[in-house]
Amino acid sequence: MPSRLSMRCARWSKRSSAKNKPRMPRIVTAFSNPLVKRIQGLRDKRHRREEGLFLAEGLRILTEARATGRLPQFLFFAAASARHPLVIALVEAVESAGGEAIETSAAILSKLSGKDNPQAVVGAFATFDTALDSLDRAASPIWLIAERLRDPGNLGTILRTGDAVGAGGLILIGDSVDPFSTEAVRASMGALFTVPLVRAEWETFLPWLRSGPGQLVGLSLRTDNHYRTARYAAPTFLLTGNEAQGLPAAIEAECDLLVKMPMLGKADSLNAAVATAVMAYEVLAHADGGKQ
C-alpha cells in the first residue's frame, strides 16, 4: 500500500505535468467571433492607434520577425498548415511568450488580410519605433530619411532598400504615412522588423544631426549637382522628399549637399522609392571604395 507521502508526490507530479503541458491553440472559424472582428479592424489606422497593434502576414516574414525577437500577440494560422515545422515553431514561440495562437480557416485569414489568396499565417504585433537619441550613427555609413512621405508602398519599399544596403535606419520626418499600415508592411517584405525605424519632427531631427558627424544629402530638382559626380562623406544621411512636392526650400537650405538625377526621357522625376534605391547604392559604392 503506497504511503501518504508517495500519494502526495504522485498528485503533485500530475498537477505539475498538467501545468507544464503546452496549451493547445483554440480553433476559431466564425466570422462573428469578437477577436476576428478586433483583428480585422487593424487594417484601419484609427484602430491600429487605439489597439497599439498592426498586422503582418506570411510564414517567411513572421519567421524573420521571430528571429529579431518580435513575436505577435495573436497568431492566426491555417488549419491546413498546422503541421508545417515553421508554423509549429511560431506557435510554440508565441505561446511561450504569453501570446495566443489561433487555428482558423482560409476564409478567416482572407477576412483578416483583405486578400483573396491569404498567406498561411497572420500575426497581430505591438507597434514599435526607435528613439532618435538611441541611434548610433557610426553603425552604418548610410542612413535613409523620408520627409512627409505619403504612399505606403513607397515607404515599405524604402524600408526594403534600407535592409538591402545595410542602412542604419529609416527616419520619418513630419506627417508621413503610417509605417504600420497593411500596405507598407507588405511592401517592406519583412524589413520593418530588421531596419530601425524612427519618427521625428524636423525641428528635433536637425539639432540631433548637427550634434555629431553626418552629411545631409537631399534629392532635388533645383540643383545642377549630378548624383554620380558628387562627393559623399560617411555617415551619409540621404533625404527624400514628398512624392508630389519634393523637399521644401527651407529644408533644402539646411542640406550639406543637394544632388540631382538626370531625366533623359519625358518624365520629370523618378518614383520616390526608386530614386532612394538608386541613390542608396551610389552612396554605398562611395563608402565601399567603389567595390559595390
N, C-alpha and C positions, 0 to 999 in steps of 0.2 A: 504493500500500500504506500503510495507516494506521501512524503512528508508535506506539512503545511508550507514549508519554505520552498520546496520544489514546485508546488502548485502555484504559489505566488509568482515564482520566477517564470513559470510557463505562461501565466496570464500576462505578465509584463512583456514577455517576448512577443506574444501575439499582438498586444497593443502597439508595441514599438514597430513591428513589421508593418502593421496597417498604416501607421503614421508615416513611415518612410516609403511606402508604396507609391509610385508615380501616379499623379492624378490623371484620370482618363479625360481626354478632350470631350467637351459636350458637343452634341450634334444639333445644329440649327438649320432648318430647311424652310421656315415660314417667312414670307416677305414682311409679315406684320410684326415680327419679333422686334422688341424695343431696341436691342443692341444693333440689329441690322439697320434700323432707321437712323440710329445715332451715328453709326459709322458712315453710312451713305451721305449724311449731312456734311461730312468733312470735305466734300467736293465744293462746298460753299465757303467763301473767305470768312464771312462773319462767324460761321460755326467753328471754323478752324481756330479763330481767335478765342472764342468762348471756351472751347474744349482744350486748347493748347496741344492739339493733335493734328497730324496730317497723314495722308495715305501714300504708301509706296507699294509697288506690286512687282511680282516676278521673282522666281526662285533664285536666280543669279544675283539680283540686286539685294534681296534680303539676306542672302548668304554673305555678300560683301559687307553689308551693314553690320551683320553679326561679327565679322572679322575686325571691324573698327570699334567694337564694344557697344554698338547701338542695337537694341532689341525692341520690337514692337510691344506695346502694352496689350494689344489684341492681335492675334494672328488667325486669319481665316484661311483654311486650306481645303482644296477639293478632295472629296472622298476618294476619287479615283487615283489620287496621288499620295494617299496616306502612307503607303509603304515605300515611297521613294526615300533613299537614305538621307538626302539633304532636307527633305520635309521632316523626317523623324528627328534629325539633329536640331532643326529650328524649333520644333515643338518642345523638345526636351530643354533647350536653352531658354525659351520664353517662360515655360512653367517653372524652371529652377530660379528664374529672376523675379518670380511673383506675377508674371503676366498670365494671360488666358489664351489658350488655343481652342479654336472652334472648327470642327469639321462641318463642311457645308456642301452645297451643290454648285454646279457650274452656273446655274441661273442666279443664285445669290451673289456669287462672285462677279457676274456680269452687272448686277444691280449696283454693287459697291463701286466697281471700277468705271462703269459707264461704257464698257466695251462689249461688243457682240461676241468676241472671242477672248474671254478673260484669261489671265495668267493663272497658274495653279495655286498661287498664294497671294494674299493681300494683307498688308500689315498696317496698323494704326500706331504711329510713332509719336513721341513727345517732340514738340518743336524745340529748336535749339539755335543758338548762334554763339559767336566768339566775341569777347570784349576786345576793343581796339587796343587797349593798353597791354593786353596779354600777348600780342603778336611779337614774334622775334624776326625782325626784318632781315637778319643775317641767315635765316633759314632757307632762303631761296634768292637767286639773282633776279627773279621776275615775280611781280605781283599784278593782279588784274583788278581794275576799278571800273565800275559802271555807274554812270550818273543819270538818274531818272529813266532807267530802262523800263519799257512798258510791255514788251512782248515776252510772255513766259517761255516760249520756245527759244528765243534768243538767250534768255537768262540761263536756261538749262544747258544750252549748247556751249555757252561761255564757261560754265562750271566744268563741262566735259573737256573743253580745251585746257582749262586750268589743271586738271588732272593729267592730261597728256603731256604738258610741258613742265610739270613739276612745280607749278606756281605755289608761292607761299600761302595764297588765299585769294578770295574774291571779296572785295569791299564794295558794298552797295551804298551809293550816296543819294540822299534825298528820297523823294517819293518814288521808289522803284517798285516794280511788280513783286507780288508775294512769291518768294522762292519756294514756298511750300505748297503752291498750287499744284494740282494734279498734272497739268501740262508741263510745268517747269521741272517737276520731279522726274517725269517720264523722259523729257529731253536730256536731262543730266546723265541718264544711264548709270545711276549709282554714284556719280561724282559728288552729289550733295553730301554724301557720307564720308568722302575722302578729302575734299577741299575745304579748309577752314572758311567759314562764312561770317562776315561782319556787316552790320548795318549801322551807318553813322550819318550825321549831317555834315555838310561841307565845312561849316564853322568849327566842327570838332576834329574832323579829319586833317585839315591843313596844318593846324598847330602841332598835331601829333607827328605828321610827316616831317615838318621842319625841325623837330626836336632831335633828329638823328640823320644818318646818311640816307640818301634816296633821291633818284632823279625822277621827276614827274614829267611823263611824256604824254601829250594829248594828241588824239587823232583829229585832224581839222582839214577843212577845205580852204581855210583862209591863210594858207602859207604856201611857200614855194619849196620848202624843205622836203626832198624826196626821202621816203622811208628807208630806201636801200643804201643811201649815202650818208645818212645821219650817224652821229656818234652817240652810242648809248653807254651809260655807266651803271654798274650794278650797286645796289639793287635798283632795278628799273620798275617804276610804278606806272603801268600802262593804263591810260584813262580813255574810256569810250563814252561818248555822249548819247543822248536820247536819239532814238531811231529817226524821228522826223525833224528835229531841230538841231541836233548835234550838241556841242558844248556851248554854254553861254559865254559871251565875250569876257565877262568878269572872271570866269574860271580859266579860260584860255590864257588870260593875262598872268595868272599865277603859275602856269606851267614852265618848267625849265626848258622844254623843247616841244615844238609843235611839228608834226610830220604829216605828209600828205601821200595818199596812194593814188597814182595816176589812173584816170579813167580813159581808156583808149576807144571805147565804144560810145554808144548814145546814153548810157546810164550815167548819172551824175555822182553816184556813190555806191558803195558796197553795202550789203546787209551788215548790221552791226556785229553779229556773231561771226560772220565770215571775216570781216575786217580785223576783228580782235584775234582770230586764229592766225591769220597771215602775219600780223604784227608780232604776235607772241613768239612765233617760230623765228622771225627775223631777230628779235631781241635775244632769244635763246642762242642763236647762232653766234652773235657777237660775244655773248657771255662765255661761250664754249670755244672761243677762238676759231670760229668758222668750221667746226667739225660736224655740226648738225646737217 
